[in-house]
Amino acid sequence: MAAVGSGVNGAQDVSGSRVQMAHRGGRPAKKVLVLGATSGIAEATCRIWAGQGASLFLAGRNAARLEVVAADLRVRGAAEVYTAVVDLDDTAKHPELLAHAVNTLTGLDVAYLAHGVLGDQAAAEQDFAVAEQILHTNLISAVSLLTWLGNFCAQRRSGVLAVISSVAGDRGRKSNYLYGASKAGLSAFLGGLRNRVDREGVTVLNIKPGPVKTAMTINMPGSHKFADVGKVAAAIVKAVDAKRDTLYVPFQWAPIMFVVRHIPERVFKKLNL
Ligand SMILES: NC(=O)c1ccc[n+]([C@@H]2O[C@H](COP(=O)([O-])OP(=O)(O)OC[C@H]3O[C@@H](n4cnc5c(N)ncnc54)[C@H](OP(=O)(O)O)[C@@H]3O)[C@@H](O)[C@H]2O)c1
């Protein structure tokens, strides 16, 4: 793994005017830290923020892919795009990464956590090491990042922590309960963190997508019917601006999961979900 910060690029002011960029469309440009920036959902979201003239700090583990994403966002109008190559499983690196990101951005309006793995459910049922890896990437690394970020934002009394969990965390199912458990843990953590830092002026947004067309789902049966990543990204940007607590996206997943959560266990355990 490259050392944190070794992939950081200098500022790129593609507009030629920082003052204009800071107030494009009448709203102040955001300073956004994106963790797992090569994710399909994150990339689509960043494209919208770039078009609004945001400053973006992108962290991801695939250096080549990260540079492609960064170059695209610069062309789309981001005021500044910085990158850091880092494996987010390495929690010992988090404090250094996060301090470097907020120093580079000279502040923080939004921290967006998008990294995650689906994992191999069948393998995880047989081998705890596989299960542990899913829980580590989706839950433990997020808890580590959010512990630092929650304290940073609470101290400054501002900021939005936007985190991608999943509808899969709303109820355990036999087909993906390791992934579901990691996202259920994440959602519970986000609820508690919100309850703690809301009074400090910090927003904790729990994003719960249903199936979305990205690299993560490309090989799933029926994936062509999954939600469009651009539409999901637009809903996420709106929810961040509105400082919402929870976003089910697409919206119909809110009533669907309400029903799923209320199916009696004696019925649920007979279903093949
Ligand atoms: N797509 C869906 O249907 C769906 C539904 C609900 C929730 N979600 C959640 O949405 C988030 C984004 O997923 P996506 O759909 O955009 O899928 P994706 O394109 O596969 O993105 C997942 C990203 O996480 C990154 N990642 C995984 N482990 C990492 C690590 N240790 N360090 C750094 N980066 C790491 C991957 O990087 P590499 O490319 O280097 O592997 C990849 O860029 C995930 O949290 C996922 O669980 C997705």
The ligand as an SDF file (V2000), in Angstrom:
LIG
                    3D

 48 52  0  0  0  0  0  0  0  0999 V2000
  -24.8360   -1.7420   -5.4740 N   0  0  0  0  0  0  0  0  0  0  0  0
  -25.7980   -2.0700   -4.6300 C   0  0  0  0  0  0  0  0  0  0  0  0
  -26.7910   -2.7150   -5.0020 O   0  0  0  0  0  0  0  0  0  0  0  0
  -25.7360   -1.6250   -3.1920 C   0  0  0  0  0  0  0  0  0  0  0  0
  -26.8950   -1.7310   -2.4120 C   0  0  0  0  0  0  0  0  0  0  0  0
  -26.8500   -1.3440   -1.0730 C   0  0  0  0  0  0  0  0  0  0  0  0
  -25.6770   -0.8390   -0.5560 C   0  0  0  0  0  0  0  0  0  0  0  0
  -24.5540   -0.7480   -1.3320 N   0  0  0  0  0  0  0  0  0  0  0  0
  -23.3450   -0.2150   -0.7030 C   0  0  0  0  0  0  0  0  0  0  0  0
  -22.9240    0.9190   -1.4390 O   0  0  0  0  0  0  0  0  0  0  0  0
  -21.5170    1.1020   -1.2520 C   0  0  0  0  0  0  0  0  0  0  0  0
  -20.8890    1.3380   -2.6010 C   0  0  0  0  0  0  0  0  0  0  0  0
  -21.0210    0.1540   -3.3850 O   0  0  0  0  0  0  0  0  0  0  0  0
  -21.1800    0.1700   -4.9680 P   0  0  0  0  0  0  0  0  0  0  0  0
  -22.5140   -0.3480   -5.2880 O   0  0  0  0  0  0  0  0  0  0  0  0
  -20.7800    1.4990   -5.4740 O   0  0  0  0  0  0  0  0  0  0  0  0
  -20.1620   -0.9700   -5.3840 O   0  0  0  0  0  0  0  0  0  0  0  0
  -18.6830   -0.9060   -5.9590 P   0  0  0  0  0  0  0  0  0  0  0  0
  -18.6330   -0.1000   -7.1890 O   0  0  0  0  0  0  0  0  0  0  0  0
  -18.2180   -2.3150   -5.9920 O   0  0  0  0  0  0  0  0  0  0  0  0
  -17.8990   -0.0910   -4.8200 O   0  0  0  0  0  0  0  0  0  0  0  0
  -17.3720   -0.6450   -3.6660 C   0  0  0  0  0  0  0  0  0  0  0  0
  -16.0830    0.1080   -3.4410 C   0  0  0  0  0  0  0  0  0  0  0  0
  -15.5400   -0.1940   -2.1550 O   0  0  0  0  0  0  0  0  0  0  0  0
  -14.1430   -0.2050   -2.3210 C   0  0  0  0  0  0  0  0  0  0  0  0
  -13.4830   -0.9280   -1.2560 N   0  0  0  0  0  0  0  0  0  0  0  0
  -13.7950   -2.1460   -0.7580 C   0  0  0  0  0  0  0  0  0  0  0  0
  -12.9450   -2.4720    0.2180 N   0  0  0  0  0  0  0  0  0  0  0  0
  -12.0690   -1.4390    0.3250 C   0  0  0  0  0  0  0  0  0  0  0  0
  -10.9510   -1.2010    1.1400 C   0  0  0  0  0  0  0  0  0  0  0  0
  -10.5410   -2.0840    2.0530 N   0  0  0  0  0  0  0  0  0  0  0  0
  -10.2740   -0.0280    0.9930 N   0  0  0  0  0  0  0  0  0  0  0  0
  -10.6690    0.8690    0.0790 C   0  0  0  0  0  0  0  0  0  0  0  0
  -11.7270    0.6970   -0.7340 N   0  0  0  0  0  0  0  0  0  0  0  0
  -12.3970   -0.4560   -0.6110 C   0  0  0  0  0  0  0  0  0  0  0  0
  -13.9340   -0.9060   -3.6540 C   0  0  0  0  0  0  0  0  0  0  0  0
  -12.6340   -0.6610   -4.1070 O   0  0  0  0  0  0  0  0  0  0  0  0
  -11.9290   -1.6240   -5.2030 P   0  0  0  0  0  0  0  0  0  0  0  0
  -12.5290   -1.2260   -6.5140 O   0  0  0  0  0  0  0  0  0  0  0  0
  -10.4890   -1.2930   -5.0650 O   0  0  0  0  0  0  0  0  0  0  0  0
  -12.2720   -3.0350   -4.8240 O   0  0  0  0  0  0  0  0  0  0  0  0
  -15.0120   -0.2290   -4.4820 C   0  0  0  0  0  0  0  0  0  0  0  0
  -14.5420    0.9670   -5.0320 O   0  0  0  0  0  0  0  0  0  0  0  0
  -21.0260   -0.1340   -0.5090 C   0  0  0  0  0  0  0  0  0  0  0  0
  -20.9060    0.1480    0.8590 O   0  0  0  0  0  0  0  0  0  0  0  0
  -22.1410   -1.1340   -0.7130 C   0  0  0  0  0  0  0  0  0  0  0  0
  -22.1930   -2.0970    0.3240 O   0  0  0  0  0  0  0  0  0  0  0  0
  -24.5580   -1.1070   -2.6370 C   0  0  0  0  0  0  0  0  0  0  0  0
  1  2  1  0
  2  3  2  0
  2  4  1  0
  4  5  1  0
  4 48  2  0
  5  6  2  0
  6  7  1  0
  7  8  2  0
  8  9  1  0
  8 48  1  0
  9 10  1  0
  9 46  1  0
 10 11  1  0
 11 12  1  0
 11 44  1  0
 12 13  1  0
 13 14  1  0
 14 15  2  0
 14 16  1  0
 14 17  1  0
 17 18  1  0
 18 19  2  0
 18 20  1  0
 18 21  1  0
 21 22  1  0
 22 23  1  0
 23 24  1  0
 23 42  1  0
 24 25  1  0
 25 26  1  0
 25 36  1  0
 26 27  1  0
 26 35  1  0
 27 28  2  0
 28 29  1  0
 29 30  1  0
 29 35  2  0
 30 31  1  0
 30 32  2  0
 32 33  1  0
 33 34  2  0
 34 35  1  0
 36 37  1  0
 36 42  1  0
 37 38  1  0
 38 39  2  0
 38 40  1  0
 38 41  1  0
 42 43  1  0
 44 45  1  0
 44 46  1  0
 46 47  1  0
M  CHG  2   8   1  16  -1
M  END
$$$$
